[in-house]
Amino acid sequence: MSAALPVADTLPDLAGTLPARIQAVGTSQIGMVADRGRDDPEVVKLWIGEGDLPTPDFVVEAAHLAMQRGETRYTYSRGIPRLHQALSDYHRRHWEVEVAPERFAITAGGMNAIMQACQALLEHGDEVVIPTPNWPNLAEAVRVTGGAPVTVPYRRSADGHFSLPIEDLVAALTPRTRVLVVNSPSNPTGWVMPLAEMEALRDLARERNLWIISDEVYGQFTYGNALAPSFLQICTPSDRLIVTNTFSKNWAMTGWRAGWVVYPEGLAATFGKLGQYNTTSIPTFIQHAAVAALDEGDGFIRTMVGRCAESRAIMVEGLSRLKGVTVFAPEGAFYLMARVETGETSLDLAFRLLREAKVGVAPGTAFGPEGEGFVRICFAVSPELAREAVARLTRVLGERAA
């Protein structure tokens, strides 16, 4: 009988042996707050970017039928051709643009779309300009793939509105700049980039031979306009543009992990290889469900956006009455970036609201140091739940003096 191996008194610090770019990846403060309350049924959970509607039945049924047909085997690494065509039709229907089916690749959600874009574009040390506060996964994807995120703060007016002057982006450029990232409508600010500013950024990218990664996940979620403009409307198939998107938000499919990238002509083989070595392919039956979402889901999107608009109005009106709170109605996405002046850090405030109000919010610093003093609230919930959240926050924060 062999002798047992000796047990070390202390475990080695293997994390310290990992590459510096991996050690530098940050811990999600959203997850830190959510982990304290995700199993509490009494908490109104507004911390994560996820609506409270279930995936529509026609999408679920399409997946079920595909599984029954045996659509459970490996398929093309860029996705099934039927889904490419459905995506082409979807963009034509909503943005009146012609995007050839061969310019789409299917990914494991929007996060994998961004990761593949970074893998395709970045060499070690390349700089990527990202407006901030920003969805933290954008900067971390850059770090994981060896790039260096360079943040440019949004400007904020006295009434709470955010803006991003093009000259601020120009000032951040260096000889090492490789990519400009735009997330419009923005998570977490709700800012929507005007078409004229998109054209100016496109021209800047052409002049400096820069790439644009445009994260257009919330393009359907606008309030006052039919749709947010897309870079696909103003760029040619040969421009240095990669658009990332997901099925998660429009069709309540967060857990299905399906997304897509749009890339320039000539990169199909590149993204075929990236798909192969990232995931081989996402599940085939999920791709058939995604076709159903695109072909049959426009009415569901309208319902979801209308519901968000109602809950947005409830929360803006209610939170604007609270002591120390400044909030404005965002132009797009489904988040409120509310400034809350209590003397606490954003993280401490989020923990206190979870504890005392049973309302889960994301601390502003989860989106970069520029988010200090803010909390982000997801309003992709029912109007009834929005009213309940406002009532609970009012009891804890109090109303401002008349």
N, C-alpha and C positions, 0 to 999 in steps of 0.2 A: 504494500500500500504506500503510495507516494506521500511525502510529507507536505503539509499545507504550506502555502506561500506565506511569508511573514506579512503582517498588516502594518502599514506605515502609521506612525503616530499622527502625522498630519498629511493631508492630501496635497499633492503638488499643485502649484498655481499654473495649471495648463492654459488658462485663459490668457496669462501673460506671455505665452509663447506664440500666440496667434498673430497674424499680420496686423500692422498698426491700423490699416484702414478698417479692419473688422473690429478691433478694440475700440475704435473711435465711434462706432455706431451707437446712437443714443437709445435710451430706454423711453418708451412711450409714456408720457404723463397721463394720457387718456386711459391707457391700460392700468396705470397705478390707481386711478380713482375708480375705474370700473371694477377692478378686482375686489374692492372693498364692498361693493354693493350689487354685483351682477346676479347673485343668487337670492337677493331679498325681493320678494314679490310686491312689497309695499313701495318700492322706489319707482318714481317716474323717470325712466331712463332716456335722457336727452343728450348723452355724451358722445355716442357713436353716430356716424353718418349713415343711418339706416332708418327707413320708414317703418311704420307699424302695420302696413298692409301685407297680407300673405301674397306669395306668387300667384298670379291669376290661374284659374283652372285650365284654360286652354293651353297654357305653357306646360303645366304639370301633365296634362293628358297627352300632349305631343311627346314628351319624354317617355311616358308609359308605353305608348304605342310603338315608339322607336325601339324600346327594349324588347317588346314582344316580337318585333320583326327581326330581332337579332342584331340590332345596331349597337353592339357591345364590343367590337373588336377594334384593333388599330386602324387608323385612317391617315390621311395626308397630314403632314406636320403643320402646314399652314391652315388646315381646316378643310371642310368639305366644300366642293364647288357650289353647291346649292346655297350655302350660307354666304359665300362671297357675293353671289348674285343678289341675295336678299339685302345685304348691306349696301350694295350699289344702288338698288331700288330705293332703299330707305333714305339715302343721302340725296338722291334726285327728288324724291317726294317732298322732303322737308326743307332742303337748302338749295334746291334747283341747281345742283352741281352734278357733273358727270365724272364719276370716279370708276375707273375700269375695275372689274372684279378681281383681276390679278394683282391689284395694289392693296389687297387686304390680307392680313394674317390674323388668325384666331389665337387668343392667349388665355392664360388662366387668370382671368379677371383684369381689371385696370392696372393693378399693381405689377403684374407680370408684363403687361404692355409697356409700362414705364421702364421696368428693368431691362427688357429686351432693347428698347430704344437706347438706353445708356450703354448696354453691352455693344451695340452696333457702332456707337459714335465715339466713345471716349477712350483715349490713351491715358496712361498714368500722369496725373498732374494737370490734365486739362481742366480749365475753369468753366463752370456752368452758372450763369446768372439767373437767380430765382427771386422774384418779388416775395416779400415777407411782411406780415405773418403768412405762413404757407403750410399746406398739408405736410407734416414732417416726413412722410415717406418719400417725397420728391428728393429732398436733400440727402436722405439716407441711401437711396438708390444710387445717387451720384457717388457717395463715399464708398459703397460696397464695390462699385465697378472701377474704383481708382481715381475718380475725378475729385475736384475741389469745388464745393458749392460756394458761391459768392452772393450774399443776400443784398437786396435793394429794398429798403422799407417803403411801403405804401405811404403816401401823405394822407393826413386825416384832417378834415375841416372841423370847425367848432361844433357843427351840428352832428358830427359823427360819420360823415360820408368819407369814403376812401377814394383815392385817385392815384394814378401812376404816370407821372409825366415822362415822356420819352427821353428827355434830357437826363433824367436820373439813371436810366438804363445805360445810356451812352457813357456817362461818367464812370460806370462800373467796369467798362471794357478795358482789357489789357491785351498784350500780345499773346497771352495764354488762353484767352477766351475762345471757347469752341462752340458753346450752345447757349441759347436764350430759352428759358422755360416760361411759358404763359399758361396760367390756369384761369380760364374765363368761361362762364361765371366762376368766381373764386371761392374755394374753401380755404379759410373760414370767413373771408370778409364780405362775400356777396357782391364784390365789384365785378362789373362787366366791361370788358375792353371795347370802346367804340370802334366802329369799322375804320374810321379815318386813322386812328392810332395803330390799328393792325396793319394798315397799308404802309404807314411810316416805319413800323418795325420790320415788315417784309423788305422794304427798300434798304433799311440799314443792314439786314442780314445778307442781302444780295451784294451790297457794297463791300462788306467786310468778309465775305465768304463764311458766314456763320450759319449754324443750323438752328432751327426753331423746333422745339418740342412743345406742341400745343395740347394740353390736357383739357378736352372738351366734354368731360363727363356730364356736366350739368347744363348742357346746351339747351335742353328743353325747358329748364326751370327758370323762367323769367317772369317778371311781374310788371305788366305795362307794355311789353313788347312780345311779339309772337314767338320769336326765337332769338337766342344770342347769335351774333355773327360767327362764322367759322372761317379759319384761315384757308380752308379748301375753296371758299368763294373767291379768293383774291390771289391764289397761288397757282402756278402751272404744275403739271406733273413732273417737271424737271427741277423745281425749286427744292432747296434743302429744308424740307418740312416733314416732320413725323407727327401725326395726330394720334393720340391715345384715347380710348373710350372703354366703356364697360356696359354690360347688361344689368349691372347691380341696381342702379338707381331708377332708371325709367320703368323697369318691369318688375321691381321688387324681387330681384334674383341675387341678392348679396351672397347667399350660401352656395350658389351654383358654380361660382368661379368661372365666369366666361367674359371675355373682353375682346378687344381688337385693336390693331394698329393699322393706320394708313401710311404708306411709305411712298417715296418717289418711284417713278418708273425705273426698272433695272435692278431693283433690290429684292425681287421675289426670292431668288436663290439664297440671298443672305438671310432673310427672315425665315425661310424654310429650314436652314441649318440651325438658326437660333431656336426655333420651335422644337426641332428634333432634340437638341441637347438641353433644353429647359424642361420639357414635359413629354416629349415624343409627340403627343397631341392631347388636347383636352378630351374628356369622354365623348364618344361619338353621339350617344343618345342626347347628351346635353346640347350638342350642336344642332340637332334636329329641333329641340325645344327652343333654341335661340331663333331658328328660322320662323317658328310660329310666333314668337314675341315680335319680331320685326314685321311680319306679314299681317298679323291680326291685332297688334297691341296699341295702335294709335289712340283708340278710345280710352284704354286704360291709362295711358300717359296723360290725356286731358283730365281725366278724373283725379289722378294723383296730383297734378299741378294745381288744379282748382282747390283741392283740399289743402294743399300747402299754403296757397294764397290766403285762405280763410284763417288758418292757424297762425300764419305770419301776422296778420292784422290783429288778432287777439293778443299775441305776445308783445308786439310793438306797443300797442295801446296800454296794455297792463303794466309792462316793465317800465315804461316811460313815467309812470306815476310813483315809482319807488325811489326811496331816499338814496342819493349818491349814484344813481344809475343813469347813464347816457346810452341811448340806443336809437338806431335809425332803421327804417325799412330797407332791407337790402334789395338791390336790383335783381339779383339772381341767386342760384343755388338754393339750399334750404337750411341756412344757418343765420343766427343772429350773433354778431360779435359785439357784446354789450360791455361797456366800461362800467365797472363797479368799484366805487371808491369807499373802502372800509378800513384802509390801513393794513390789510392783510396781503400776503402774496396771493397770486391767483391760485396756486396749488392749495394753500391753506384754506382759502375761501371755498374752493370746490369741495374739499373734504368736509368743511363745516356745513355747507348746504346739503351735502349727502346725509350728514349726521342729524342735523336739526330740521331740515325741510323734507327730507326723503326725496330730493330731486337731484338727479345725476347730471352734472354739466362737465364740460371739458375745460380745464384751466387754460387761459390764454397763452401761457408759456409753453404749452405743448406744441405751439406753432412758431416758436422762436422767441428770443428775448423781447422782441418788439411787442409781444402779446401780453407782457406783464401789465396787470391792472384790468385785464379783460377776462371774460368767460365766453366760451362758445356754446350756443344752445341750438340743438337740432329741432326744427319745427315741422319735420315730416311726420306728424302725428295727427290724430283726430282732433277736431276742434274741442271736443269734451276734455281730452287729455291736456290740451294747451291751456284751457281755463283752469284745470286743476293744478297744473304746474305754477301758473301765475298766482293763484290763491295761496299755495304753499310758500312761494317765495315772498309774497307780501307779508305773511305772518312772521317771517324771520327777518327780513330786511326793513320792513315798515314803509309807510307811504311818506313822500316828501310833504313838507308843510305847505298849506294852501297859500 
